[in-house]
Amino acid sequence: MASISSTRTHQLLLLAGALALAGGLYALPKGIVKPKEGKSALNRDAARTANRDGGGMATSGSKADASSGPRPAETGSVAGEAAPAANAPHTQATAAQRQELNTLLAQYRAASAGSRQQVAATLAARYSAVERFDSAGYYLAAVAATQPSEKAWQQAADAYFQAYSFAASAERKKMLGDKARELYDKVLAANPDNLDAKTNLGMAYMSSDNPVKGIGLLREVLEQDPRNEKVLYNLGILAIQSNQLDKAVERFSQLVQVNPKNVNGQFYLGVVLARTNRGTEARAAFQKAKSLSADPALAASVDEELAKLRN
């Protein structure tokens, strides 16, 4: 699970996109819209994660945009790159963590096929600790391939989904989304009623060539579980993307009815109420969001929105 700080950073990034609203959107069937390439701030999922892009085993980490496997964890730079890593601005690894990863990688390469699984699981945990989620996914997928199960496939899929959610480029978003979808299909083959996997699969389709399928999957989940907070949140965000603000109000209102303590739900309810000229209701939602969290970043963004309502 991402840290509270990462969650709030995610929230602020979403807010930046929310205020742009119609920028970079084009129409899809049934009123659904998809962001153009490079305009994806509001298509980032509700899993509350932060992307830490990685590179690939096949390229020894030197061509990060070309592969989905692991690369060395660096602080501000990536092996083979001449400049600080724009692909992974959030990744922080200490010298000790990098040394441990290098040691584990050497052990993994030297291990026999039968003994690699334990090293792979440890590598996945260590890559997650430095927020290289695609690298973690690479090794979790290796573990799942050796001992396949619903849980193992989902752990790998979730790691790739975390990386996909904040991918810095359209190319990486597509690549990581493709990998996440492939793995979630394996999860659902094992258990078609895994609604969390189906929800993430639906969101992973939103940057594919078939975003309508993603919407369909989200609606399927909502039919099975009308109180599903994750789906209500995602549908609210997608409604903002498509500039369907009344629909967004409906979704976020449903969300806070299900769980009045959902901070993001209250916050975005305030955003869309403010954009639909319902200032009194928006103030109440913003104040509620602020009361639910002590995070200073959230408080600052709420205060900024409240100031705009006073002007």
C-alpha positions in Angstrom: 0.0 0.0 0.0 1.3 3.5 -0.8 2.2 5.8 2.0 -0.1 8.6 3.1 2.3 11.1 1.5 2.1 9.3 -1.8 -1.7 9.2 -1.6 -1.9 12.9 -1.0 0.6 13.6 -3.9 -1.7 11.5 -6.0 -4.7 13.6 -4.9 -3.0 16.8 -5.7 -2.0 15.5 -9.2 -5.6 14.5 -9.8 -6.7 17.9 -8.7 -4.5 19.6 -11.2 -6.1 17.6 -13.9 -9.6 18.1 -12.5 -9.2 21.9 -12.8 -8.2 21.5 -16.4 -11.3 19.3 -17.0 -11.8 19.4 -20.7 -8.2 19.7 -21.8 -7.0 17.0 -24.2 -10.2 14.9 -24.3 -12.0 13.4 -27.2 -15.4 11.7 -27.4 -15.9 8.0 -27.2 -19.2 6.0 -27.6 -21.8 6.5 -24.9 -20.3 9.7 -23.8 -17.1 8.1 -22.4 -13.9 10.0 -23.2 -10.3 9.2 -23.0 -7.4 11.5 -22.4 -5.1 12.2 -25.3 -1.5 11.0 -25.0 0.4 13.1 -22.5 -2.8 14.4 -20.8 -3.4 11.5 -18.5 -3.4 13.1 -15.0 -7.1 12.2 -14.3 -6.9 8.7 -15.8 -4.7 7.6 -12.9 -6.4 5.0 -10.9 -8.0 5.1 -7.5 -5.7 2.5 -6.1 -3.9 5.2 -4.3 -0.4 4.3 -5.6 2.4 6.2 -7.2 4.3 5.1 -10.2 8.0 4.3 -9.9 8.9 3.4 -13.5 11.5 0.8 -14.1 13.5 -0.7 -16.9 14.1 -4.2 -18.0 16.1 -7.3 -17.4 16.3 -7.8 -21.2 18.2 -4.5 -21.5 20.1 -4.6 -18.3 18.1 -1.5 -17.3 19.7 0.6 -19.9 16.5 1.1 -22.0 13.8 1.8 -19.5 11.1 2.7 -21.9 11.5 -0.5 -23.9 10.9 -3.2 -21.3 8.9 -4.1 -18.2 11.4 -5.9 -16.1 13.7 -4.8 -13.3 16.5 -2.3 -13.3 18.9 -1.1 -10.6 17.2 1.1 -8.0 18.9 4.5 -8.2 18.4 7.8 -6.5 17.7 10.4 -9.2 19.5 8.5 -12.0 19.1 5.3 -13.8 21.8 3.0 -15.1 22.6 3.9 -18.7 21.0 7.4 -18.5 23.1 10.5 -18.6 20.7 12.7 -16.8 18.5 12.4 -13.7 15.6 10.0 -14.2 12.5 11.8 -15.4 10.9 8.3 -15.6 11.2 7.7 -11.9 11.2 11.0 -10.1 9.8 9.5 -6.9 12.2 6.6 -6.4 14.5 6.9 -3.5 17.0 4.2 -2.6 19.8 4.5 -0.2 23.3 3.2 -1.0 22.7 0.3 1.3 19.4 -0.6 -0.5 21.1 -0.4 -3.9 23.9 -2.7 -2.6 21.3 -5.2 -1.3 19.5 -5.2 -4.6 22.7 -5.8 -6.5 23.6 -8.7 -4.2 20.1 -10.2 -4.6 20.2 -9.8 -8.4 23.6 -11.7 -8.4 22.1 -14.4 -6.3 19.1 -14.6 -8.6 21.2 -15.0 -11.7 23.4 -17.6 -10.0 20.5 -19.6 -8.5 19.2 -22.8 -10.0 15.7 -22.8 -11.5 14.4 -24.7 -8.5 15.8 -22.2 -6.0 15.1 -18.9 -7.7 11.6 -18.5 -6.3 12.6 -17.5 -2.8 15.2 -15.0 -4.1 12.6 -13.6 -6.6 10.1 -13.1 -3.7 12.8 -11.2 -1.7 13.7 -9.1 -4.7 10.1 -8.2 -5.3 9.8 -7.1 -1.6 12.9 -5.0 -1.8 11.9 -3.4 -5.1 8.6 -2.5 -3.6 10.3 -0.9 -0.7 12.1 1.5 -3.0 8.9 1.9 -5.1 10.1 0.2 -8.3 6.7 -1.5 -8.7 7.2 -2.7 -12.2 10.5 -4.4 -11.2 8.6 -5.9 -8.2 5.9 -7.1 -10.7 8.5 -8.8 -12.9 9.7 -11.0 -10.0 6.3 -11.6 -8.6 5.2 -12.8 -12.0 8.2 -15.1 -12.0 7.1 -16.5 -8.7 3.5 -16.9 -9.9 4.7 -18.7 -13.0 6.4 -21.3 -10.8 3.6 -21.7 -8.4 0.4 -20.3 -10.0 -2.5 -19.3 -7.9 -5.1 -16.5 -7.8 -3.2 -14.7 -5.0 0.2 -15.0 -6.7 -1.1 -13.7 -10.0 -2.9 -10.8 -8.3 0.3 -9.8 -6.4 2.1 -9.5 -9.7 -0.8 -7.8 -11.5 -1.2 -5.3 -8.7 2.5 -4.4 -8.8 2.3 -3.7 -12.5 -0.9 -1.8 -12.0 0.8 0.4 -9.5 3.5 1.2 -12.0 0.9 1.7 -14.8 -1.2 4.1 -12.7 1.4 6.9 -12.9 3.4 6.0 -15.9 5.3 9.1 -17.1 4.9 8.4 -20.8 2.2 7.1 -23.2 4.5 4.3 -24.3 5.2 3.1 -20.8 1.5 3.4 -19.8 0.6 1.2 -22.7 3.3 -1.4 -22.0 2.6 -1.6 -18.3 -1.2 -1.6 -18.9 -0.8 -4.5 -21.3 1.2 -6.4 -18.7 -1.3 -5.7 -15.9 -4.2 -6.8 -18.1 -2.5 -10.0 -19.0 -1.9 -10.8 -15.4 -5.4 -9.8 -14.2 -6.9 -12.1 -16.9 -5.0 -14.9 -15.1 -6.5 -13.8 -11.8 -10.0 -13.8 -13.2 -9.5 -17.1 -14.9 -8.8 -18.5 -11.4 -11.7 -16.6 -9.8 -14.2 -14.7 -12.0 -15.7 -13.1 -8.9 -12.6 -11.3 -7.8 -14.1 -7.8 -8.0 -10.9 -6.0 -7.1 -9.0 -7.6 -10.0 -11.9 -6.9 -12.3 -12.0 -3.2 -11.2 -8.2 -2.8 -11.8 -8.5 -4.6 -15.1 -11.3 -2.2 -16.1 -9.1 0.8 -15.3 -6.1 -0.7 -17.1 -8.3 -0.8 -20.3 -8.8 3.0 -20.1 -5.5 3.7 -21.9 -5.9 0.8 -24.3 -7.5 0.7 -27.8 -10.7 -0.5 -26.1 -11.6 1.8 -23.2 -15.3 1.0 -23.6 -14.5 -2.5 -22.4 -13.0 -1.0 -19.3 -16.2 1.0 -18.6 -18.1 -2.2 -19.1 -16.0 -4.1 -16.6 -16.5 -1.3 -14.0 -20.2 -1.4 -14.5 -20.3 -5.1 -14.1 -18.6 -4.7 -10.7 -21.1 -2.1 -9.7 -23.9 -4.4 -10.6 -22.5 -7.1 -8.4 -21.6 -4.6 -5.6 -23.4 -1.3 -5.8 -21.5 -0.1 -2.7 -18.1 -0.7 -4.1 -16.1 2.4 -3.1 -13.2 1.8 -5.5 -15.5 1.6 -8.6 -17.6 4.6 -7.5 -14.4 6.6 -7.1 -13.1 5.5 -10.5 -16.4 6.3 -12.3 -16.4 9.7 -10.6 -12.9 10.4 -11.9 -13.8 9.2 -15.4 -16.9 11.4 -15.4 -14.7 14.4 -14.6 -12.4 13.4 -17.5 -15.4 13.4 -19.8 -16.6 16.7 -18.5 -19.8 15.0 -17.2 -19.8 17.0 -14.0 -23.4 16.2 -13.0 -22.6 12.5 -13.4 -19.4 13.0 -11.3 -21.5 14.7 -8.6 -23.7 11.6 -8.6 -20.9 9.2 -8.3 -19.0 11.0 -5.6 -22.3 11.6 -3.7 -22.9 7.8 -3.8 -19.4 7.2 -2.6 -19.7 9.5 0.5 -23.1 8.0 1.2 -21.5 4.5 1.3 -18.6 5.8 3.4 -18.8 9.4 4.7 -15.2 9.0 5.9 -13.8 8.5 2.4 -11.4 11.5 2.2 -10.9 11.4 -1.5 -14.6 11.1 -2.1 -15.4 14.1 0.0 -12.6 16.1 -1.7 -13.7 15.4 -5.2 -17.3 15.9 -4.4 -16.3 19.4 -3.3 -14.4 19.9 -6.6 -17.3 18.9 -8.8 -19.9 20.8 -6.7 -17.8 23.9 -7.0 -17.5 23.5 -10.7 -21.3 23.2 -11.0 -21.9 26.4 -9.0 -23.1 24.7 -5.8 -20.8 26.6 -3.5 -22.5 26.0 -0.2 -22.5 22.2 -0.7 -19.0 22.3 -2.0 -17.8 24.1 1.1 -19.4 21.5 3.3 -17.7 18.7 1.3 -14.3 20.4 1.5 -14.6 21.0 5.2 -15.6 17.4 5.7 -12.5 16.2 3.8 -10.3 18.5 5.8 -11.7 17.2 9.1 -11.0 13.6 8.1 -7.3 14.0 7.6 -4.4 15.8 9.3 -2.3 15.8 6.1 -1.0 19.3 5.4 -1.0 18.9 1.6 -4.7 18.1 1.7 -5.4 21.0 4.0 -3.5 23.3 1.7 -5.5 22.2 -1.4 -8.8 22.5 0.5 -7.9 26.0 1.7 -7.0 27.0 -1.9 -10.4 25.7 -3.2 -12.3 27.4 -0.4 -10.5 30.7 -1.2 -11.6 30.4 -4.8 -15.2 29.9 -3.7 -15.0 33.2 -1.7 -13.8 35.1 -4.7 
